[in-house]
Amino acid sequence: MPGSPSLPNRRTVLAVGGGAAAAALVAACGSSPTATTTTVAKGAELAAVSDIPDGGALVVDQVVLARTGDTVTAHSGICTHQGCAVVAAQSGDEVDCPCHGSRYTASTGAVLQGPATAPLPEVQVTVKNGTVLQG
């Protein structure tokens, strides 16, 4: 009809919609890992010290807890490569990212194997009465 706006055909709608979906997927994959943060309330109980293997690690609420004797350290449980949650290795002082294969030292957050290049950020914890608390 003259004077009426033209409607896009099916091919145009599919091409534009598919392009938008692809752009969203690429944006998500390329997003900065700093956009993902560990969000556990200060003072929240994370674990009993005895639950963390001596010389090993435990991942709780996206926080990596590592213990050597009486010393407990904590780092973010979010991979610095693309923001996936890391998991504790079967044994030892290591956590792994199941998404792309990055590996970290749990007690220091240092990268053992890429593709990640930045270490896991430190998370502040305290130990009170045998319990590890956030902050």
Secondary structure, 3 states (H helix, E strand, C coil): CCCCCCCCCHHHHHHHHHHHHHHHHHHHHCCCHHHCCCCCCCCCEEEEHHHCCECEEEEECCEEEEEECCEEEEEECECCCCCCECEECCCCCEEECCCCCCEEECCCCCEEECCCCCCCCECCEEEECCEEEEC
